[in-house]
Amino acid sequence: MRIIQLRVSYKIILVVCIALLVLYAIYTSEFDTQSKSLGDYLPQSLKSRQVPVLVDSLGNFEPTNTPVRTGPGEGGKPHILQDEQQNDVQQSESEYGMNMVCSDEISLDRSIPDIRPEECKHWNYPTNLPKTSVIIVFHNEGWSVLMRTVHSIINRTPPQFLKEILLVDDFSDKENLKGELESYIEQWNGKVRLIRNEKREGLIRTRSRGAKEAKGEVIVFLDAHCEVNVNWLPPLLAPISIDSTVMTVPIIDGIDHKTFEYRSVYQEGHLYRGIFEWGMLYKENELPRREAKQRKYQSEPYRSPTHAGGLFAINRKYFLSLGGYDDGLLVWGGENFELSFKIWQCGGSILWVPCSHVGHVYRGFMPYNFGKLAEKKKGPLITINYKRVIETWFDEKHKEFFYTREPLARLLDHGDISEQLKFKERKRCKSFQWYMDNIAYDVLDKFPELPRNLYWGELRSVATDHCLDTMGHGPPSLMATSKCHGFGNNQLIRLNEKGQLGVGERCIEGDKMGIKLSFCRLGTVDGPWQYDDTTKKALRHRVLNKCMALHPQTRQLSLMSCDYNNIYQQWKFYPINPQW
């Protein structure tokens, strides 16, 4: 009898201990970015009830008996317009950055191809996933593109997990986005809400407002020109339901801005994750083996240093506990890095989710400006944002990587970051070196540390006093010279001590065709150029043993046999002094 009583006592003690452990986890870890999630404290028997399970049958949220649709653009196929519509097409593309004539002829409920990995169709997800607010910020968006985003969410999301779609209007002035929009969304009986800014705030601040106004436990940010794919939401919610400090990111498919064809942008069977180069341009790299081998299944989520910025899911209270976006960032640009560094360095994590796919229209160009918002700062606004992020989250060593790549940033005012630095100290956030060693370790493989710049500024021809210029063209393209205009990305040239001549993220090369703007070779910072500033003033290509020359009549650039007395082969770097 005594043995039985002892066994019962041990069971009671075990239950009490588990209960205390759970209460302790809730007390100490709720949105404390240095603590583990609740799931980490639970016994395996309890934890297993919360995680997705791969099954032989069709997954529990997979659609069945999907009807076959016919019509323009159905199945995600390209919709080709008639020749007589081309004038209207050009007008719509100049106004919206995409072919709204094409979009308007495609059903708001069109079907798209399911391009997920086959394994994704066989996951059972927890049935008690958190309710979600999908936040869509827009400014003068095309009607059919915006509404197709909403329709796709309504059509392809389990209704029990969709708390609301929150449309946040950043001070649009198009008539159909006013009363007509308010009337249209009434069909969803409050499932779709609309709030409006009283003045233009820009993407970053408008998203922050949306997060504060949202009613869901989880918030999902989507751009206003998306189409969500089959069973897109449960895979994003499952990791967050286990750990509230996880951000999840869907795989982004491409929607052509001219034909609205829906297609994958990645090679089949290959997984990628977000990284960056040292000018803070977003890049992607194939998933390293170090990450891949930690996963049992090919379709499981995996860690990523950063994300593109437009599409992700996160626990709302956790997002707000991080301060949301830094409110010192203006309009757009750099917010994806700021949030990524903050999450990783302060105890959270970012997972890319192969079983969640969302299509996104990549505009041909940005069709509107930012007016008075951009006038508040002196200098390129996006570079100011980048500087603010790196001054907050980088260490001194890695700051120099950025300033070598973007020397102009040294001259810009990034504003007061004292509150951001206090946040780092209060949350006991890890160092940037920790982040590079443990999370973003593959960045340096593609983008090594840049050598010191020997020269930076305008590169002027001594003969004409005109500047070397990309002429606004992307690589591969021929360089030219034009009138110097003080400063601007097209004319800001740098030469490092390894002989690499660069402008922005691109390199300047020379061959028998001329002087070219080229893609820099990944993984190297070396270049072929040698420059003598004192006597010869020539840019010599060390491999070909020829010099950069400007033709006296045609003004074309080429490589010629070096003649150090020829004024058309002489160049001079001039440091810039911006006058804003």
KOLFI-780430 format. One line per 2 residues: number of its first residue (from 1); for each residue y, z, x of C-alpha. Coordinates in steps of 0.2 Angstrom, whole numbers, plus 2048, in hexadecimal, padded with zeros to 3 digits. Example, Ala and Ser with C-alpha at 12.3 -4.5 7.8 and 13.67 -1.06 7.14 Angstrom:
2
1> 7EA/827/83E; 7FB/824/844
# end
This chain:
580
1> 800/800/800; 80C/804/80E
3> 809/7F3/816; 80D/7EA/806
5> 81D/7F5/804; 822/7F0/816
7> 81F/7DE/813; 82A/7DE/803
9> 837/7E8/80D; 837/7DA/81B
11> 839/7CD/80E; 848/7D6/806
13> 850/7D9/817; 84E/7C6/81B
15> 856/7C1/80B; 864/7CD/80E
17> 867/7C7/81F; 867/7B5/81A
19> 874/7B9/80C; 87F/7C2/819
21> 87D/7B4/825; 883/7A7/817
23> 891/7B3/812; 896/7B5/824
25> 896/7A2/827; 8A1/79F/818
27> 8AD/7AC/81D; 8AE/7A7/82F
29> 8AC/794/82F; 8B5/78E/81F
31> 8C1/781/827; 8C1/78A/838
33> 8C0/77B/843; 8B7/786/851
35> 8A9/78B/846; 899/783/841
37> 896/77D/82F; 88D/787/822
39> 87E/77B/824; 87C/781/836
41> 87A/793/830; 86D/78F/823
43> 85A/790/826; 851/77F/827
45> 849/781/817; 85A/783/80E
47> 863/776/819; 856/769/815
49> 85A/769/803; 86C/763/807
51> 868/754/812; 864/742/80E
53> 851/73D/80F; 84A/72C/813
55> 83D/727/806; 831/718/803
57> 838/715/7F2; 84A/70F/7ED
59> 857/71C/7F0; 85D/727/7E2
61> 86E/71F/7E1; 869/70D/7E4
63> 86E/701/7D5; 860/6F9/7CC
65> 860/6E9/7C1; 871/6E3/7C8
67> 876/6D4/7BE; 879/6C3/7C6
69> 88B/6BD/7C4; 892/6AC/7C6
71> 8A4/6A6/7C9; 8B1/6A4/7D7
73> 8AD/6AF/7E6; 89E/6B7/7DE
75> 891/6BE/7EA; 89F/6C0/7F7
77> 89F/6AD/7FA; 8AF/6A4/7FF
79> 8BA/69D/7F1; 8C2/68C/7F6
81> 8D1/687/7ED; 8D7/675/7E8
83> 8E3/66B/7F3; 8F1/66C/7E6
85> 8F1/67F/7E7; 8F5/680/7F9
87> 908/681/7F7; 905/691/7EC
89> 8F9/697/7F9; 906/696/807
91> 912/6A0/7FC; 906/6AD/7F8
93> 900/6AF/80A; 912/6B1/810
95> 915/6BE/802; 905/6C8/804
97> 8FD/6C4/814; 8EE/6BD/80A
99> 8EA/6B0/7FE; 8EE/6B8/7ED
101> 8EB/6A7/7E5; 8D9/6A8/7EA
103> 8D7/6BA/7E6; 8DF/6B8/7D4
105> 8D1/6AB/7D0; 8C3/6B7/7D5
107> 8BC/6C4/7C8; 8C2/6D6/7CB
109> 8B0/6DB/7C8; 8A8/6CE/7D4
111> 898/6D1/7DD; 897/6D2/7F0
113> 888/6D1/7FB; 87E/6E1/800
115> 87E/6E0/813; 879/6F1/817
117> 869/6F4/822; 85A/6F3/817
119> 856/705/81C; 865/70B/812
121> 85D/707/802; 851/715/804
123> 85B/724/806; 85B/732/7F9
125> 86B/73C/7FA; 86F/74D/7F3
127> 873/74D/7E1; 881/75B/7E2
129> 88D/751/7ED; 89F/756/7EC
131> 8AB/74D/7E0; 8B7/741/7E8
133> 8C8/73A/7E7; 8CA/729/7ED
135> 8DC/727/7F3; 8E4/715/7F4
137> 8F5/713/7FB; 8FE/703/7F7
139> 90F/6FB/7F9; 912/6EA/7F0
141> 900/6E6/7F1; 8F9/6D7/7E8
143> 8F3/6DB/7D6; 8E2/6D4/7D6
145> 8DE/6DB/7E8; 8E4/6EC/7E3
147> 8DA/6EC/7D3; 8CA/6E5/7DA
149> 8CA/6F4/7E6; 8CB/6FF/7D7
151> 8BE/6F5/7CD; 8B2/6F5/7DC
153> 8B3/708/7DD; 8B0/70B/7CB
155> 8A2/6FF/7CA; 898/705/7DA
157> 89B/717/7DA; 890/724/7D2
159> 89C/72B/7C5; 897/73D/7C7
161> 89E/73D/7D9; 8AE/734/7D5
163> 8BB/740/7D0; 8C9/734/7CF
165> 8D1/724/7D7; 8E3/729/7DD
167> 8EF/71B/7DF; 8FE/71F/7E9
169> 90C/713/7E8; 918/713/7F7
171> 927/70D/7EE; 921/6FB/7E8
173> 92E/6F0/7E0; 923/6E3/7D8
175> 924/6E3/7C5; 911/6E2/7C2
177> 90F/6F2/7CC; 91A/6FC/7C0
179> 917/6FD/7AD; 908/6F0/7AD
181> 8FF/6FA/7BA; 901/70A/7B0
183> 8FB/702/7A1; 8EC/6FA/7A9
185> 8E4/70A/7B0; 8E4/712/7A0
187> 8D4/70A/79C; 8CB/717/7A8
189> 8D1/726/79E; 8D9/72F/7AC
191> 8CC/72B/7B9; 8D9/720/7C2
193> 8EA/729/7C5; 8FA/722/7CB
195> 908/72B/7D5; 917/723/7DC
197> 923/727/7EB; 935/728/7E7
199> 939/720/7F7; 930/716/805
201> 926/722/80F; 919/717/819
203> 906/718/819; 904/728/823
205> 90F/733/818; 90A/72B/808
207> 8F8/72F/80C; 8FC/741/810
209> 904/742/7FF; 8F4/73B/7F7
211> 8EA/748/800; 8F5/756/7F9
213> 8F4/74F/7E7; 8E2/74B/7E7
215> 8D6/755/7DC; 8C5/752/7E4
217> 8BC/75D/7F0; 8BB/74E/7FC
219> 8C8/740/7FE; 8C4/72E/803
221> 8D2/723/80A; 8D0/711/806
223> 8DD/703/809; 8E3/6FA/7FA
225> 8DA/6E9/7FE; 8C8/6EF/7FF
227> 8B7/6EC/7F5; 8AA/6FA/7F7
229> 898/6F5/7F9; 888/6FB/7F1
231> 885/70E/7F1; 894/711/7FD
233> 899/722/7F8; 88A/72E/7F9
235> 886/72A/80C; 899/72F/810
237> 898/73F/806; 887/746/80C
239> 88C/74B/81E; 89C/753/817
241> 892/75D/80A; 888/764/819
243> 897/767/824; 8A9/768/81E
245> 8B0/763/82F; 8A9/752/82F
247> 8B2/742/82C; 8A8/733/827
249> 8AC/721/829; 8A4/712/821
251> 89F/702/829; 8AE/6F6/826
253> 8A9/6E4/821; 8B5/6D6/821
255> 8BD/6CD/812; 8C5/6BC/817
257> 8D8/6BC/812; 8D8/6AA/80E
259> 8C7/6A7/805; 8C2/6B9/801
261> 8B1/6B7/808; 8A8/6C7/80B
263> 89E/6C8/81B; 899/6D4/829
265> 8A4/6D5/838; 896/6DC/843
267> 886/6D4/84B; 877/6D8/840
269> 86D/6E7/847; 87B/6ED/852
271> 885/6FD/850; 897/700/856
273> 8A3/70E/857; 8B5/711/859
275> 8BE/713/86A; 8CF/70E/871
277> 8D7/706/880; 8E5/70F/88A
279> 8F3/707/881; 8EB/710/871
281> 8E5/700/869; 8D6/703/85F
283> 8C6/6FB/865; 8B3/6FC/862
285> 8A4/6FE/86D; 892/6FB/86A
287> 889/70C/866; 884/714/877
289> 872/718/87A; 877/72A/87C
291> 87C/72B/86A; 86F/71F/863
293> 860/72A/86A; 866/739/860
295> 862/730/850; 851/72F/848
297> 855/720/83D; 860/711/840
299> 86A/714/830; 86F/726/833
301> 881/72A/837; 887/72B/849
303> 896/733/852; 8A5/729/856
305> 8B4/72E/861; 8C0/726/854
307> 8C2/71A/845; 8CD/70C/840
309> 8D7/717/834; 8D7/70E/824
311> 8C7/714/81C; 8BF/725/81D
313> 8B9/735/814; 8BD/747/817
315> 8BD/758/80F; 8CE/75A/807
317> 8D1/76C/80C; 8CB/769/81D
319> 8D7/75A/81F; 8E5/765/819
321> 8E0/773/824; 8E2/767/833
323> 8F4/764/82D; 8EF/753/826
325> 8F8/746/830; 905/74B/83C
327> 915/749/831; 91F/743/841
329> 915/733/841; 91F/725/838
331> 919/717/82D; 909/713/835
333> 900/711/845; 8F7/71F/850
335> 8F3/72A/841; 8E0/725/843
337> 8E0/72B/855; 8EA/73B/851
339> 8DE/740/844; 8CF/73B/84F
341> 8D4/745/85E; 8D9/754/853
343> 8C8/754/84A; 8BE/753/85A
345> 8C8/75E/865; 8C9/76C/858
347> 8B7/76E/853; 8B4/760/846
349> 8AB/74F/848; 8AB/73D/843
351> 89C/733/83D; 89A/721/839
353> 88F/71D/82B; 884/70D/82B
355> 87F/70F/819; 891/70F/812
357> 899/6FE/812; 8AA/6F9/80D
359> 8B2/6E8/80D; 8C4/6E7/813
361> 8D1/6D8/813; 8D9/6D6/824
363> 8EA/6CF/821; 8F0/6BF/82A
365> 900/6C9/82E; 909/6D8/827
367> 914/6D1/819; 921/6DE/818
369> 92C/6E9/823; 930/6FB/823
371> 943/6FA/821; 94C/70B/824
373> 93C/714/829; 93B/709/839
375> 94D/70C/83C; 94C/71E/83E
377> 944/71C/850; 94B/713/85F
379> 93D/708/866; 92D/701/860
381> 927/70D/852; 915/70B/855
383> 917/70F/868; 921/71F/864
385> 913/724/858; 906/721/866
387> 911/72B/872; 912/73A/866
389> 8FF/73A/864; 8FB/739/877
391> 908/746/87B; 900/752/86F
393> 8ED/74F/872; 8EB/747/884
395> 8EB/751/894; 8F7/74D/8A3
397> 8EA/742/8AB; 8E7/737/89C
399> 8F9/736/897; 8FC/72C/8A7
401> 8EE/71F/8A1; 8F9/71C/892
403> 90A/71B/89B; 903/70F/8A8
405> 8FD/704/89A; 90D/706/88F
407> 91B/70A/89B; 928/707/88E
409> 922/717/885; 929/722/893
411> 93A/71D/88C; 937/721/87A
413> 93B/731/870; 92B/738/868
415> 933/746/85F; 92F/759/85E
417> 91C/75C/860; 91E/76F/861
419> 914/772/851; 906/767/856
421> 904/770/867; 904/781/85E
423> 8F6/77A/852; 8EC/776/862
425> 8EE/787/869; 8EB/790/858
427> 8DB/787/855; 8D5/788/868
429> 8D2/776/868; 8C9/76E/877
431> 8D0/764/885; 8D2/751/885
433> 8C7/751/894; 8B9/759/88A
435> 8BC/74C/87D; 8BA/73E/88A
437> 8AB/746/892; 8A1/74A/882
439> 8A7/73E/874; 8B1/72F/87B
441> 8A7/72D/88B; 8A4/71A/889
443> 8B7/716/888; 8B9/716/89B
445> 8AA/709/89C; 8B5/6FC/894
447> 8C6/702/898; 8C7/70B/8A9
449> 8D5/714/8AF; 8E4/708/8B3
451> 8EA/708/8C5; 8FC/70D/8C8
453> 909/6FF/8C3; 912/6F8/8D2
455> 91F/6EF/8C7; 923/6EF/8B4
457> 930/6E6/8AA; 937/6D4/8A9
459> 930/6C8/8B5; 93E/6BB/8B7
461> 93E/6AA/8C0; 94A/6AB/8CE
463> 94E/698/8CB; 952/699/8B8
465> 954/6AC/8B5; 948/6AA/8A6
467> 93A/6B6/8A3; 927/6B4/8A2
469> 923/6B4/890; 913/6B4/885
471> 91D/6AB/878; 915/6B5/86B
473> 904/6AD/86D; 8F3/6B6/86F
475> 8E6/6B2/87C; 8E1/6A6/882
477> 8F1/69D/883; 8FD/696/890
479> 90C/6A1/896; 91E/69A/896
481> 92F/6A0/89B; 93E/6A4/88F
483> 94F/6AC/88F; 94D/6BE/893
485> 951/6CA/884; 952/6DB/88B
487> 941/6E2/886; 932/6DD/87B
489> 920/6DC/87C; 91F/6CA/880
491> 929/6CC/890; 924/6DD/897
493> 919/6D9/8A6; 911/6E5/8B1
495> 908/6E3/8C2; 8FC/6F1/8C8
497> 8F7/6F5/8D9; 8E6/6EC/8D7
499> 8EE/6DC/8D3; 8ED/6DB/8C0
501> 8FC/6D3/8B8; 8FC/6D8/8A6
503> 907/6D8/896; 901/6E4/888
505> 8EE/6E5/888; 8ED/6D3/88F
507> 8EC/6CC/8A0; 8F5/6BD/8A8
509> 8E9/6B2/8B2; 8EC/6A1/8BB
511> 8E1/692/8BD; 8E3/67F/8BE
513> 8E8/67E/8AC; 8F7/68A/8AF
515> 8FD/69C/8AD; 8F3/6A3/89E
517> 8F3/6B2/893; 8E1/6B8/893
519> 8D5/6C6/88D; 8D4/6D3/89B
521> 8C2/6D4/8A2; 8BA/6E4/89B
523> 8B5/6F1/8A7; 8C1/6EC/8B5
525> 8D3/6EF/8B9; 8D4/6E3/8C8
527> 8DE/6D3/8C8; 8E2/6C4/8D4
529> 8F4/6C6/8D6; 8FE/6CB/8E6
531> 911/6CD/8E5; 91E/6CF/8F3
533> 92E/6D6/8ED; 938/6D6/8FD
535> 938/6C5/905; 92D/6B8/8FD
537> 92E/6BD/8EB; 91F/6B3/8E7
539> 910/6B7/8DB; 901/6B1/8E5
541> 8F0/6AF/8DD; 8E5/6B7/8EB
543> 8D5/6AE/8E5; 8DC/69D/8E4
545> 8E9/69F/8F2; 8F7/697/8E7
547> 907/69E/8E0; 90E/69E/8CE
549> 91B/690/8CC; 927/68A/8BF
551> 929/677/8BE; 93C/673/8C1
553> 93C/666/8B3; 92F/66A/8A6
555> 930/67D/8A9; 91D/67E/8A8
557> 914/68B/8B1; 906/688/8BD
559> 8FE/68D/8CE; 904/683/8DD
561> 902/683/8EF; 90D/692/8F5
563> 91E/68D/8FC; 928/69D/8FE
565> 938/694/900; 936/68B/8EF
567> 942/695/8E3; 936/68F/8D4
569> 928/699/8DC; 933/6A9/8DD
571> 932/6B7/8D0; 93B/6C8/8CE
573> 936/6D7/8C4; 945/6DF/8BB
575> 943/6F0/8B4; 949/6F1/8A2
577> 956/6FC/89A; 954/6FA/887
579> 964/6FA/87C; 95E/700/86B
# end
